[in-house]
Amino acid sequence: MKNRLRVLRAERGWSQADLAQRLEVSRQSVNAIETGKFDPSLPLAFKLARLFESSIEAIFCDEN
Amino acid sequence: MERRLIADCKTNNPAVWRFTRRFIVLSLLYGALSGLSTYGLLLWHPTGIVIWLLAILPALPIAGAVLLTARYMAEEKDEFQSAVLVQSLLGGIGATLVVIIVWGFLENYAHFRRLDILMIWPLYLAFVGISYGLVKARYK
């Protein structure tokens, strides 16, 4: 699923490792989500939304 | 750069560390119990239920390894790592089943040598390992 994670992360000057630490997941997880290869669960998507003070729809793009 | 590479290769995931530590203990136990079982059966010439008990001893750590995997899945908080493991296990199970079934038909119809059932576990571990590498490469 396409998303704006890389942009949001860059805006805050966070590395993938920084974001991973904040989400309490591995850096590989952040990379897989960012590249659209892995779709996060709803709880993790909500966690991302809270972290970026945004909505899930503003981070992830529904391709359908 | 070097520190970054080392950080990428190492894991600070506590669930992975616990799983690795427990798996090593079970592997050592498997080796010890296999030796005990083999020598016990050869040297002591047991009878009755003792033969059964000695024979199944090495299988206990393998059953433990299966339970250990289930425990790891319950302890793993990183859903991506869980997904990678599940896909690797499915790949390993699938490949092992296919190889065994193909070999079974070859035994029946092409007179291939009988496959030792004890080979299934190392075969499964090898396929899970290969599958894990392929799954990880897919997400890079």
N, CA and C atoms of all chains as a GROMACS GRO file, in nm:
protein
  612
    1MET      N    1   0.084  -0.119   0.000
    1MET     CA    2   0.000   0.000   0.000
    1MET      C    3   0.088   0.125   0.000
    2LYS      N    4   0.055   0.218  -0.091
    2LYS     CA    5   0.134   0.343  -0.097
    2LYS      C    6   0.109   0.426   0.028
    3ASN      N    7   0.213   0.499   0.067
    3ASN     CA    8   0.198   0.580   0.188
    3ASN      C    9   0.295   0.698   0.186
    4ARG      N   10   0.276   0.788   0.280
    4ARG     CA   11   0.358   0.910   0.288
    4ARG      C   12   0.458   0.904   0.404
    5LEU      N   13   0.487   0.785   0.448
    5LEU     CA   14   0.574   0.770   0.567
    5LEU      C   15   0.711   0.834   0.548
    6ARG      N   16   0.770   0.809   0.432
    6ARG     CA   17   0.906   0.860   0.408
    6ARG      C   18   0.908   1.014   0.416
    7VAL      N   19   0.805   1.075   0.358
    7VAL     CA   20   0.795   1.222   0.358
    7VAL      C   21   0.775   1.273   0.501
    8LEU      N   22   0.681   1.211   0.571
    8LEU     CA   23   0.652   1.254   0.708
    8LEU      C   24   0.773   1.238   0.799
    9ARG      N   25   0.844   1.129   0.777
    9ARG     CA   26   0.964   1.101   0.856
    9ARG      C   27   1.072   1.206   0.825
   10ALA      N   28   1.089   1.235   0.695
   10ALA     CA   29   1.191   1.331   0.653
   10ALA      C   30   1.161   1.471   0.708
   11GLU      N   31   1.032   1.505   0.711
   11GLU     CA   32   0.991   1.637   0.763
   11GLU      C   33   1.036   1.656   0.907
   12ARG      N   34   1.041   1.546   0.980
   12ARG     CA   35   1.081   1.554   1.122
   12ARG      C   36   1.229   1.523   1.142
   13GLY      N   37   1.296   1.492   1.032
   13GLY     CA   38   1.439   1.461   1.040
   13GLY      C   39   1.470   1.330   1.112
   14TRP      N   40   1.375   1.236   1.105
   14TRP     CA   41   1.396   1.106   1.170
   14TRP      C   42   1.452   1.005   1.072
   15SER      N   43   1.538   0.922   1.122
   15SER     CA   44   1.586   0.810   1.041
   15SER      C   45   1.485   0.696   1.058
   16GLN      N   46   1.500   0.591   0.978
   16GLN     CA   47   1.412   0.474   0.991
   16GLN      C   48   1.427   0.414   1.131
   17ALA      N   49   1.551   0.415   1.180
   17ALA     CA   50   1.577   0.359   1.313
   17ALA      C   51   1.506   0.442   1.421
   18ASP      N   52   1.505   0.576   1.403
   18ASP     CA   53   1.436   0.663   1.500
   18ASP      C   54   1.288   0.630   1.505
   19LEU      N   55   1.229   0.619   1.386
   19LEU     CA   56   1.085   0.590   1.379
   19LEU      C   57   1.056   0.451   1.438
   20ALA      N   58   1.145   0.356   1.405
   20ALA     CA   59   1.127   0.220   1.457
   20ALA      C   60   1.127   0.220   1.610
   21GLN      N   61   1.218   0.297   1.666
   21GLN     CA   62   1.228   0.306   1.812
   21GLN      C   63   1.099   0.364   1.872
   22ARG      N   64   1.047   0.467   1.806
   22ARG     CA   65   0.924   0.531   1.856
   22ARG      C   66   0.804   0.437   1.845
   23LEU      N   67   0.806   0.352   1.742
   23LEU     CA   68   0.693   0.259   1.721
   23LEU      C   69   0.713   0.127   1.796
   24GLU      N   70   0.833   0.109   1.850
   24GLU     CA   71   0.872  -0.017   1.917
   24GLU      C   72   0.864  -0.136   1.822
   25VAL      N   73   0.915  -0.115   1.700
   25VAL     CA   74   0.927  -0.224   1.602
   25VAL      C   75   1.070  -0.221   1.548
   26SER      N   76   1.101  -0.316   1.460
   26SER     CA   77   1.236  -0.319   1.403
   26SER      C   78   1.249  -0.218   1.288
   27ARG      N   79   1.373  -0.182   1.258
   27ARG     CA   80   1.396  -0.090   1.145
   27ARG      C   81   1.349  -0.154   1.015
   28GLN      N   82   1.365  -0.287   1.006
   28GLN     CA   83   1.320  -0.359   0.887
   28GLN      C   84   1.169  -0.344   0.866
   29SER      N   85   1.096  -0.340   0.979
   29SER     CA   86   0.951  -0.323   0.970
   29SER      C   87   0.917  -0.187   0.907
   30VAL      N   88   0.986  -0.084   0.956
   30VAL     CA   89   0.961   0.051   0.903
   30VAL      C   90   0.994   0.055   0.754
   31ASN      N   91   1.105  -0.005   0.718
   31ASN     CA   92   1.146  -0.007   0.577
   31ASN      C   93   1.042  -0.079   0.491
   32ALA      N   94   0.993  -0.195   0.540
   32ALA     CA   95   0.896  -0.273   0.463
   32ALA      C   96   0.764  -0.197   0.447
   33ILE      N   97   0.724  -0.123   0.551
   33ILE     CA   98   0.599  -0.045   0.543
   33ILE      C   99   0.619   0.072   0.447
   34GLU      N  100   0.733   0.140   0.464
   34GLU     CA  101   0.762   0.258   0.382
   34GLU      C  102   0.764   0.226   0.233
   35THR      N  103   0.822   0.113   0.199
   35THR     CA  104   0.833   0.076   0.058
   35THR      C  105   0.705   0.012   0.005
   36GLY      N  106   0.605  -0.001   0.091
   36GLY     CA  107   0.476  -0.054   0.048
   36GLY      C  108   0.474  -0.205   0.033
   37LYS      N  109   0.577  -0.271   0.086
   37LYS     CA  110   0.583  -0.417   0.073
   37LYS      C  111   0.508  -0.488   0.184
   38PHE      N  112   0.486  -0.416   0.293
   38PHE     CA  113   0.415  -0.476   0.407
   38PHE      C  114   0.311  -0.376   0.458
   39ASP      N  115   0.189  -0.424   0.469
   39ASP     CA  116   0.082  -0.339   0.521
   39ASP      C  117   0.069  -0.359   0.672
   40PRO      N  118   0.075  -0.250   0.747
   40PRO     CA  119   0.067  -0.266   0.893
   40PRO      C  120  -0.075  -0.302   0.937
   41SER      N  121  -0.085  -0.358   1.056
   41SER     CA  122  -0.216  -0.387   1.113
   41SER      C  123  -0.285  -0.256   1.150
   42LEU      N  124  -0.411  -0.265   1.181
   42LEU     CA  125  -0.485  -0.145   1.220
   42LEU      C  126  -0.427  -0.080   1.346
   43PRO      N  127  -0.394  -0.158   1.450
   43PRO     CA  128  -0.334  -0.094   1.569
   43PRO      C  129  -0.204  -0.020   1.538
   44LEU      N  130  -0.120  -0.077   1.451
   44LEU     CA  131   0.006  -0.010   1.417
   44LEU      C  132  -0.020   0.113   1.331
   45ALA      N  133  -0.120   0.105   1.244
   45ALA     CA  134  -0.156   0.220   1.161
   45ALA      C  135  -0.205   0.335   1.250
   46PHE      N  136  -0.283   0.302   1.351
   46PHE     CA  137  -0.331   0.405   1.445
   46PHE      C  138  -0.213   0.465   1.523
   47LYS      N  139  -0.118   0.380   1.560
   47LYS     CA  140  -0.001   0.426   1.632
   47LYS      C  141   0.078   0.527   1.546
   48LEU      N  142   0.091   0.493   1.417
   48LEU     CA  143   0.160   0.583   1.324
   48LEU      C  144   0.085   0.716   1.313
   49ALA      N  145  -0.046   0.704   1.302
   49ALA     CA  146  -0.128   0.826   1.289
   49ALA      C  147  -0.113   0.916   1.412
   50ARG      N  148  -0.113   0.853   1.529
   50ARG     CA  149  -0.097   0.932   1.653
   50ARG      C  150   0.040   0.998   1.657
   51LEU      N  151   0.142   0.922   1.616
   51LEU     CA  152   0.279   0.972   1.619
   51LEU      C  153   0.296   1.092   1.527
   52PHE      N  154   0.234   1.085   1.410
   52PHE     CA  155   0.248   1.195   1.313
   52PHE      C  156   0.133   1.297   1.327
   53GLU      N  157   0.054   1.281   1.430
   53GLU     CA  158  -0.061   1.370   1.455
   53GLU      C  159  -0.143   1.391   1.328
   54SER      N  160  -0.181   1.279   1.272
   54SER     CA  161  -0.251   1.281   1.144
   54SER      C  162  -0.357   1.170   1.144
   55SER      N  163  -0.428   1.157   1.035
   55SER     CA  164  -0.525   1.046   1.027
   55SER      C  165  -0.463   0.933   0.943
   56ILE      N  166  -0.518   0.815   0.958
   56ILE     CA  167  -0.467   0.700   0.882
   56ILE      C  168  -0.480   0.728   0.731
   57GLU      N  169  -0.593   0.785   0.693
   57GLU     CA  170  -0.616   0.813   0.550
   57GLU      C  171  -0.515   0.914   0.494
   58ALA      N  172  -0.464   1.000   0.581
   58ALA     CA  173  -0.367   1.101   0.536
   58ALA      C  174  -0.228   1.040   0.520
   59ILE      N  175  -0.207   0.924   0.579
   59ILE     CA  176  -0.076   0.858   0.569
   59ILE      C  177  -0.077   0.750   0.461
   60PHE      N  178  -0.184   0.671   0.461
   60PHE     CA  179  -0.193   0.559   0.365
   60PHE      C  180  -0.293   0.592   0.254
   61CYS      N  181  -0.257   0.553   0.133
   61CYS     CA  182  -0.343   0.581   0.018
   61CYS      C  183  -0.414   0.453  -0.025
   62ASP      N  184  -0.546   0.459  -0.029
   62ASP     CA  185  -0.624   0.346  -0.078
   62ASP      C  186  -0.615   0.345  -0.230
   63GLU      N  187  -0.554   0.238  -0.284
   63GLU     CA  188  -0.530   0.236  -0.429
   63GLU      C  189  -0.654   0.193  -0.509
   64ASN      N  190  -0.759   0.146  -0.438
   64ASN     CA  191  -0.878   0.100  -0.512
   64ASN      C  192  -0.967   0.218  -0.550
   65MET      N  193   2.972   0.410   0.940
   65MET     CA  194   2.925   0.314   0.837
   65MET      C  195   2.933   0.171   0.888
   66GLU      N  196   3.052   0.140   0.946
   66GLU     CA  197   3.072   0.003   0.996
   66GLU      C  198   2.976  -0.025   1.111
   67ARG      N  199   2.959   0.078   1.199
   67ARG     CA  200   2.868   0.062   1.313
   67ARG      C  201   2.726   0.040   1.265
   68ARG      N  202   2.688   0.111   1.158
   68ARG     CA  203   2.555   0.100   1.100
   68ARG      C  204   2.532  -0.043   1.047
   69LEU      N  205   2.635  -0.094   0.978
   69LEU     CA  206   2.624  -0.230   0.922
   69LEU      C  207   2.609  -0.332   1.034
   70ILE      N  208   2.687  -0.314   1.140
   70ILE     CA  209   2.679  -0.407   1.253
   70ILE      C  210   2.540  -0.398   1.317
   71ALA      N  211   2.491  -0.275   1.331
   71ALA     CA  212   2.358  -0.255   1.392
   71ALA      C  213   2.250  -0.321   1.307
   72ASP      N  214   2.266  -0.319   1.174
   72ASP     CA  215   2.167  -0.380   1.086
   72ASP      C  216   2.167  -0.531   1.097
   73CYS      N  217   2.287  -0.588   1.120
   73CYS     CA  218   2.298  -0.734   1.125
   73CYS      C  219   2.252  -0.789   1.260
   74LYS      N  220   2.278  -0.714   1.366
   74LYS     CA  221   2.241  -0.762   1.499
   74LYS      C  222   2.094  -0.733   1.525
   75THR      N  223   2.039  -0.806   1.621
   75THR     CA  224   1.902  -0.777   1.659
   75THR      C  225   1.898  -0.745   1.808
   76ASN      N  226   1.818  -0.646   1.843
   76ASN     CA  227   1.801  -0.620   1.986
   76ASN      C  228   1.658  -0.657   2.026
   77ASN      N  229   1.599  -0.742   1.942
   77ASN     CA  230   1.464  -0.789   1.968
   77ASN      C  231   1.469  -0.897   2.077
   78PRO      N  232   1.413  -0.869   2.196
   78PRO     CA  233   1.424  -0.967   2.306
   78PRO      C  234   1.359  -1.101   2.275
   79ALA      N  235   1.249  -1.098   2.198
   79ALA     CA  236   1.181  -1.225   2.165
   79ALA      C  237   1.271  -1.314   2.079
   80VAL      N  238   1.345  -1.251   1.987
   80VAL     CA  239   1.436  -1.328   1.900
   80VAL      C  240   1.550  -1.387   1.984
   81TRP      N  241   1.602  -1.306   2.075
   81TRP     CA  242   1.711  -1.355   2.162
   81TRP      C  243   1.666  -1.473   2.247
   82ARG      N  244   1.546  -1.460   2.304
   82ARG     CA  245   1.494  -1.570   2.388
   82ARG      C  246   1.474  -1.695   2.304
   83PHE      N  247   1.417  -1.677   2.184
   83PHE     CA  248   1.394  -1.791   2.096
   83PHE      C  249   1.527  -1.859   2.060
   84THR      N  250   1.627  -1.778   2.023
   84THR     CA  251   1.758  -1.832   1.984
   84THR      C  252   1.822  -1.909   2.099
   85ARG      N  253   1.818  -1.848   2.218
   85ARG     CA  254   1.878  -1.912   2.335
   85ARG      C  255   1.810  -2.046   2.365
   86ARG      N  256   1.679  -2.044   2.365
   86ARG     CA  257   1.605  -2.168   2.395
   86ARG      C  258   1.626  -2.273   2.287
   87PHE      N  259   1.635  -2.228   2.161
   87PHE     CA  260   1.655  -2.324   2.051
   87PHE      C  261   1.792  -2.391   2.062
   88ILE      N  262   1.893  -2.314   2.102
   88ILE     CA  263   2.027  -2.371   2.120
   88ILE      C  264   2.024  -2.475   2.232
   89VAL      N  265   1.956  -2.443   2.342
   89VAL     CA  266   1.945  -2.538   2.454
   89VAL      C  267   1.877  -2.667   2.407
   90LEU      N  268   1.768  -2.651   2.331
   90LEU     CA  269   1.696  -2.770   2.282
   90LEU      C  270   1.782  -2.851   2.185
   91SER      N  271   1.860  -2.783   2.102
   91SER     CA  272   1.947  -2.854   2.008
   91SER      C  273   2.053  -2.935   2.083
   92LEU      N  274   2.110  -2.874   2.189
   92LEU     CA  275   2.209  -2.946   2.269
   92LEU      C  276   2.144  -3.066   2.339
   93LEU      N  277   2.022  -3.044   2.388
   93LEU     CA  278   1.947  -3.150   2.453
   93LEU      C  279   1.918  -3.264   2.354
   94TYR      N  280   1.886  -3.226   2.230
   94TYR     CA  281   1.858  -3.325   2.126
   94TYR      C  282   1.982  -3.412   2.104
   95GLY      N  283   2.098  -3.348   2.095
   95GLY     CA  284   2.223  -3.422   2.076
   95GLY      C  285   2.250  -3.517   2.192
   96ALA      N  286   2.232  -3.465   2.314
   96ALA     CA  287   2.258  -3.546   2.433
   96ALA      C  288   2.161  -3.664   2.442
   97LEU      N  289   2.033  -3.638   2.417
   97LEU     CA  290   1.934  -3.745   2.428
   97LEU      C  291   1.947  -3.847   2.315
   98SER      N  292   1.989  -3.800   2.197
   98SER     CA  293   2.013  -3.895   2.087
   98SER      C  294   2.124  -3.991   2.126
   99GLY      N  295   2.231  -3.936   2.184
   99GLY     CA  296   2.343  -4.020   2.228
   99GLY      C  297   2.299  -4.117   2.336
  100LEU      N  298   2.226  -4.065   2.433
  100LEU     CA  299   2.178  -4.150   2.543
  100LEU      C  300   2.089  -4.262   2.490
  101SER      N  301   2.001  -4.226   2.400
  101SER     CA  302   1.908  -4.325   2.344
  101SER      C  303   1.983  -4.433   2.267
  102THR      N  304   2.074  -4.390   2.181
  102THR     CA  305   2.149  -4.486   2.098
  102THR      C  306   2.232  -4.580   2.186
  103TYR      N  307   2.310  -4.519   2.276
  103TYR     CA  308   2.397  -4.603   2.360
  103TYR      C  309   2.315  -4.686   2.459
  104GLY      N  310   2.206  -4.628   2.507
  104GLY     CA  311   2.120  -4.702   2.600
  104GLY      C  312   2.064  -4.827   2.537
  105LEU      N  313   2.017  -4.812   2.415
  105LEU     CA  314   1.957  -4.927   2.346
  105LEU      C  315   2.063  -5.032   2.310
  106LEU      N  316   2.184  -4.984   2.276
  106LEU     CA  317   2.290  -5.076   2.236
  106LEU      C  318   2.355  -5.147   2.356
  107LEU      N  319   2.378  -5.069   2.462
  107LEU     CA  320   2.455  -5.123   2.574
  107LEU      C  321   2.372  -5.192   2.682
  108TRP      N  322   2.254  -5.135   2.708
  108TRP     CA  323   2.177  -5.187   2.822
  108TRP      C  324   2.080  -5.300   2.783
  109HIS      N  325   2.057  -5.313   2.654
  109HIS     CA  326   1.961  -5.414   2.604
  109HIS      C  327   1.830  -5.412   2.684
  110PRO      N  328   1.766  -5.297   2.688
  110PRO     CA  329   1.644  -5.288   2.768
  110PRO      C  330   1.530  -5.368   2.706
  111THR      N  331   1.428  -5.390   2.786
  111THR     CA  332   1.310  -5.463   2.736
  111THR      C  333   1.185  -5.385   2.771
  112GLY      N  334   1.075  -5.426   2.709
  112GLY     CA  335   0.944  -5.368   2.740
  112GLY      C  336   0.934  -5.220   2.715
  113ILE      N  337   0.873  -5.152   2.811
  113ILE     CA  338   0.842  -5.010   2.791
  113ILE      C  339   0.968  -4.922   2.791
  114VAL      N  340   1.077  -4.971   2.848
  114VAL     CA  341   1.203  -4.893   2.852
  114VAL      C  342   1.253  -4.870   2.709
  115ILE      N  343   1.235  -4.969   2.622
  115ILE     CA  344   1.275  -4.952   2.481
  115ILE      C  345   1.197  -4.835   2.420
  116TRP      N  346   1.068  -4.834   2.446
  116TRP     CA  347   0.983  -4.726   2.393
  116TRP      C  348   1.029  -4.591   2.446
  117LEU      N  349   1.053  -4.586   2.577
  117LEU     CA  350   1.092  -4.458   2.638
  117LEU      C  351   1.225  -4.408   2.581
  118LEU      N  352   1.322  -4.501   2.570
  118LEU     CA  353   1.453  -4.461   2.516
  118LEU      C  354   1.441  -4.418   2.370
  119ALA      N  355   1.355  -4.488   2.297
  119ALA     CA  356   1.341  -4.459   2.154
  119ALA      C  357   1.281  -4.321   2.130
  120ILE      N  358   1.186  -4.282   2.214
  120ILE     CA  359   1.121  -4.151   2.188
  120ILE      C  360   1.192  -4.034   2.255
  121LEU      N  361   1.292  -4.063   2.338
  121LEU     CA  362   1.364  -3.954   2.408
  121LEU      C  363   1.411  -3.842   2.314
  122PRO      N  364   1.480  -3.874   2.202
  122PRO     CA  365   1.531  -3.766   2.116
  122PRO      C  366   1.419  -3.685   2.050
  123ALA      N  367   1.300  -3.743   2.043
  123ALA     CA  368   1.189  -3.670   1.978
  123ALA      C  369   1.134  -3.559   2.068
  124LEU      N  370   1.158  -3.570   2.198
  124LEU     CA  371   1.101  -3.472   2.291
  124LEU      C  372   1.151  -3.329   2.265
  125PRO      N  373   1.285  -3.309   2.246
  125PRO     CA  374   1.329  -3.172   2.215
  125PRO      C  375   1.272  -3.119   2.084
  126ILE      N  376   1.244  -3.209   1.990
  126ILE     CA  377   1.187  -3.164   1.861
  126ILE      C  378   1.044  -3.116   1.884
  127ALA      N  379   0.970  -3.192   1.966
  127ALA     CA  380   0.835  -3.146   2.002
  127ALA      C  381   0.846  -3.012   2.076
  128GLY      N  382   0.950  -3.001   2.158
  128GLY     CA  383   0.974  -2.876   2.231
  128GLY      C  384   1.002  -2.761   2.135
  129ALA      N  385   1.073  -2.790   2.027
  129ALA     CA  386   1.106  -2.684   1.929
  129ALA      C  387   0.980  -2.634   1.860
  130VAL      N  388   0.886  -2.724   1.835
  130VAL     CA  389   0.760  -2.683   1.773
  130VAL      C  390   0.683  -2.590   1.870
  131LEU      N  391   0.680  -2.631   1.997
  131LEU     CA  392   0.612  -2.547   2.099
  131LEU      C  393   0.684  -2.414   2.116
  132LEU      N  394   0.817  -2.421   2.106
  132LEU     CA  395   0.899  -2.300   2.119
  132LEU      C  396   0.864  -2.197   2.011
  133THR      N  397   0.839  -2.247   1.890
  133THR     CA  398   0.802  -2.158   1.779
  133THR      C  399   0.668  -2.091   1.810
  134ALA      N  400   0.575  -2.170   1.864
  134ALA     CA  401   0.443  -2.113   1.900
  134ALA      C  402   0.460  -2.007   2.008
  135ARG      N  403   0.549  -2.034   2.104
  135ARG     CA  404   0.573  -1.938   2.212
  135ARG      C  405   0.635  -1.809   2.158
  136TYR      N  406   0.729  -1.826   2.065
  136TYR     CA  407   0.792  -1.708   2.004
  136TYR      C  408   0.686  -1.621   1.935
  137MET      N  409   0.596  -1.688   1.863
  137MET     CA  410   0.491  -1.614   1.792
  137MET      C  411   0.405  -1.533   1.891
  138ALA      N  412   0.383  -1.592   2.009
  138ALA     CA  413   0.302  -1.522   2.110
  138ALA      C  414   0.380  -1.406   2.172
  139GLU      N  415   0.513  -1.423   2.184
  139GLU     CA  416   0.596  -1.320   2.250
  139GLU      C  417   0.638  -1.208   2.156
  140GLU      N  418   0.642  -1.236   2.026
  140GLU     CA  419   0.691  -1.138   1.929
  140GLU      C  420   0.592  -1.022   1.915
  141LYS      N  421   0.638  -0.903   1.946
  141LYS     CA  422   0.552  -0.785   1.940
  141LYS      C  423   0.559  -0.716   1.803
  142ASP      N  424   0.664  -0.749   1.727
  142ASP     CA  425   0.683  -0.686   1.596
  142ASP      C  426   0.609  -0.767   1.491
  143GLU      N  427   0.497  -0.712   1.441
  143GLU     CA  428   0.412  -0.789   1.350
  143GLU      C  429   0.481  -0.822   1.217
  144PHE      N  430   0.573  -0.737   1.174
  144PHE     CA  431   0.644  -0.766   1.050
  144PHE      C  432   0.734  -0.889   1.067
  145GLN      N  433   0.805  -0.894   1.181
  145GLN     CA  434   0.892  -1.009   1.208
  145GLN      C  435   0.809  -1.137   1.218
  146SER      N  436   0.691  -1.126   1.280
  146SER     CA  437   0.602  -1.242   1.290
  146SER      C  438   0.560  -1.288   1.151
  147ALA      N  439   0.525  -1.190   1.066
  147ALA     CA  440   0.480  -1.225   0.931
  147ALA      C  441   0.592  -1.294   0.853
  148VAL      N  442   0.715  -1.245   0.871
  148VAL     CA  443   0.830  -1.306   0.802
  148VAL      C  444   0.847  -1.451   0.848
  149LEU      N  445   0.835  -1.472   0.980
  149LEU     CA  446   0.852  -1.608   1.034
  149LEU      C  447   0.740  -1.700   0.984
  150VAL      N  448   0.618  -1.652   0.988
  150VAL     CA  449   0.505  -1.735   0.943
  150VAL      C  450   0.524  -1.775   0.797
  151GLN      N  451   0.563  -1.680   0.714
  151GLN     CA  452   0.585  -1.711   0.572
  151GLN      C  453   0.699  -1.810   0.555
  152SER      N  454   0.804  -1.794   0.637
  152SER     CA  455   0.919  -1.886   0.629
  152SER      C  456   0.877  -2.027   0.670
  153LEU      N  457   0.798  -2.035   0.779
  153LEU     CA  458   0.753  -2.167   0.826
  153LEU      C  459   0.663  -2.233   0.722
  154LEU      N  460   0.573  -2.154   0.663
  154LEU     CA  461   0.485  -2.210   0.560
  154LEU      C  462   0.567  -2.259   0.441
  155GLY      N  463   0.666  -2.180   0.402
  155GLY     CA  464   0.754  -2.221   0.293
  155GLY      C  465   0.826  -2.350   0.327
  156GLY      N  466   0.876  -2.358   0.450
  156GLY     CA  467   0.949  -2.478   0.494
  156GLY      C  468   0.858  -2.600   0.499
  157ILE      N  469   0.738  -2.584   0.554
  157ILE     CA  470   0.644  -2.696   0.562
  157ILE      C  471   0.604  -2.741   0.422
  158GLY      N  472   0.574  -2.644   0.336
  158GLY     CA  473   0.532  -2.677   0.200
  158GLY      C  474   0.640  -2.751   0.123
  159ALA      N  475   0.762  -2.698   0.129
  159ALA     CA  476   0.872  -2.760   0.055
  159ALA      C  477   0.900  -2.901   0.108
  160THR      N  478   0.895  -2.917   0.241
  160THR     CA  479   0.920  -3.049   0.300
  160THR      C  480   0.813  -3.148   0.255
  161LEU      N  481   0.687  -3.106   0.258
  161LEU     CA  482   0.578  -3.194   0.215
  161LEU      C  483   0.595  -3.237   0.068
  162VAL      N  484   0.628  -3.139  -0.015
  162VAL     CA  485   0.644  -3.169  -0.158
  162VAL      C  486   0.757  -3.270  -0.180
  163VAL      N  487   0.871  -3.244  -0.113
  163VAL     CA  488   0.986  -3.335  -0.130
  163VAL      C  489   0.951  -3.476  -0.082
  164ILE      N  490   0.884  -3.485   0.033
  164ILE     CA  491   0.849  -3.617   0.089
  164ILE      C  492   0.752  -3.691  -0.003
  165ILE      N  493   0.652  -3.618  -0.053
  165ILE     CA  494   0.552  -3.683  -0.140
  165ILE      C  495   0.617  -3.729  -0.271
  166VAL      N  496   0.698  -3.640  -0.329
  166VAL     CA  497   0.767  -3.677  -0.454
  166VAL      C  498   0.856  -3.799  -0.430
  167TRP      N  499   0.929  -3.796  -0.317
  167TRP     CA  500   1.019  -3.908  -0.285
  167TRP      C  501   0.938  -4.036  -0.262
  168GLY      N  502   0.821  -4.021  -0.198
  168GLY     CA  503   0.734  -4.137  -0.172
  168GLY      C  504   0.692  -4.204  -0.301
  169PHE      N  505   0.651  -4.125  -0.399
  169PHE     CA  506   0.613  -4.183  -0.528
  169PHE      C  507   0.732  -4.247  -0.598
  170LEU      N  508   0.848  -4.181  -0.584
  170LEU     CA  509   0.969  -4.238  -0.645
  170LEU      C  510   1.005  -4.372  -0.578
  171GLU      N  511   0.983  -4.381  -0.447
  171GLU     CA  512   1.007  -4.507  -0.376
  171GLU      C  513   0.914  -4.617  -0.429
  172ASN      N  514   0.786  -4.579  -0.444
  172ASN     CA  515   0.686  -4.678  -0.485
  172ASN      C  516   0.702  -4.724  -0.629
  173TYR      N  517   0.728  -4.628  -0.718
  173TYR     CA  518   0.725  -4.662  -0.861
  173TYR      C  519   0.862  -4.666  -0.928
  174ALA      N  520   0.962  -4.602  -0.869
  174ALA     CA  521   1.093  -4.601  -0.936
  174ALA      C  522   1.199  -4.669  -0.849
  175HIS      N  523   1.151  -4.737  -0.743
  175HIS     CA  524   1.241  -4.815  -0.656
  175HIS      C  525   1.354  -4.731  -0.598
  176PHE      N  526   1.321  -4.607  -0.563
  176PHE     CA  527   1.422  -4.524  -0.496
  176PHE      C  528   1.447  -4.578  -0.356
  177ARG      N  529   1.562  -4.541  -0.303
  177ARG     CA  530   1.598  -4.582  -0.167
  177ARG      C  531   1.498  -4.524  -0.068
  178ARG      N  532   1.461  -4.600   0.036
  178ARG     CA  533   1.363  -4.552   0.133
  178ARG      C  534   1.418  -4.433   0.211
  179LEU      N  535   1.338  -4.330   0.219
  179LEU     CA  536   1.378  -4.209   0.292
  179LEU      C  537   1.361  -4.233   0.442
  180ASP      N  538   1.468  -4.210   0.515
  180ASP     CA  539   1.462  -4.225   0.661
  180ASP      C  540   1.374  -4.115   0.718
  181ILE      N  541   1.274  -4.153   0.796
  181ILE     CA  542   1.181  -4.055   0.854
  181ILE      C  543   1.255  -3.952   0.939
  182LEU      N  544   1.365  -3.994   0.998
  182LEU     CA  545   1.442  -3.902   1.083
  182LEU      C  546   1.505  -3.788   1.002
  183MET      N  547   1.508  -3.803   0.870
  183MET     CA  548   1.563  -3.697   0.784
  183MET      C  549   1.466  -3.581   0.767
  184ILE      N  550   1.340  -3.605   0.803
  184ILE     CA  551   1.237  -3.502   0.780
  184ILE      C  552   1.265  -3.374   0.860
  185TRP      N  553   1.306  -3.390   0.985
  185TRP     CA  554   1.331  -3.272   1.070
  185TRP      C  555   1.446  -3.186   1.017
  186PRO      N  556   1.565  -3.244   0.989
  186PRO     CA  557   1.670  -3.159   0.932
  186PRO      C  558   1.633  -3.100   0.797
  187LEU      N  559   1.557  -3.178   0.720
  187LEU     CA  560   1.511  -3.130   0.589
  187LEU      C  561   1.420  -3.007   0.608
  188TYR      N  562   1.329  -3.019   0.703
  188TYR     CA  563   1.236  -2.910   0.734
  188TYR      C  564   1.314  -2.785   0.780
  189LEU      N  565   1.411  -2.804   0.869
  189LEU     CA  566   1.490  -2.691   0.918
  189LEU      C  567   1.566  -2.623   0.803
  190ALA      N  568   1.621  -2.706   0.714
  190ALA     CA  569   1.695  -2.651   0.600
  190ALA      C  570   1.601  -2.570   0.511
  191PHE      N  571   1.483  -2.622   0.484
  191PHE     CA  572   1.387  -2.550   0.399
  191PHE      C  573   1.336  -2.422   0.466
  192VAL      N  574   1.317  -2.427   0.598
  192VAL     CA  575   1.275  -2.305   0.669
  192VAL      C  576   1.385  -2.199   0.657
  193GLY      N  577   1.510  -2.243   0.670
  193GLY     CA  578   1.624  -2.151   0.657
  193GLY      C  579   1.629  -2.087   0.519
  194ILE      N  580   1.614  -2.170   0.416
  194ILE     CA  581   1.616  -2.118   0.277
  194ILE      C  582   1.499  -2.023   0.257
  195SER      N  583   1.383  -2.066   0.305
  195SER     CA  584   1.261  -1.987   0.290
  195SER      C  585   1.276  -1.852   0.362
  196TYR      N  586   1.338  -1.854   0.481
  196TYR     CA  587   1.358  -1.731   0.558
  196TYR      C  588   1.443  -1.632   0.478
  197GLY      N  589   1.550  -1.684   0.417
  197GLY     CA  590   1.638  -1.599   0.336
  197GLY      C  591   1.562  -1.538   0.218
  198LEU      N  592   1.479  -1.619   0.153
  198LEU     CA  593   1.403  -1.571   0.037
  198LEU      C  594   1.299  -1.466   0.079
  199VAL      N  595   1.232  -1.493   0.191
  199VAL     CA  596   1.129  -1.398   0.238
  199VAL      C  597   1.194  -1.265   0.275
  200LYS      N  598   1.308  -1.271   0.347
  200LYS     CA  599   1.378  -1.149   0.387
  200LYS      C  600   1.422  -1.070   0.263
  201ALA      N  601   1.471  -1.143   0.162
  201ALA     CA  602   1.518  -1.077   0.040
  201ALA      C  603   1.402  -1.006  -0.030
  202ARG      N  604   1.284  -1.065  -0.021
  202ARG     CA  605   1.165  -1.006  -0.085
  202ARG      C  606   1.130  -0.870  -0.025
  203TYR      N  607   1.157  -0.853   0.102
  203TYR     CA  608   1.120  -0.729   0.171
  203TYR      C  609   1.232  -0.625   0.172
  204LYS      N  610   1.347  -0.658   0.111
  204LYS     CA  611   1.459  -0.562   0.114
  204LYS      C  612   1.434  -0.448   0.017
   0.00000   0.00000   0.00000
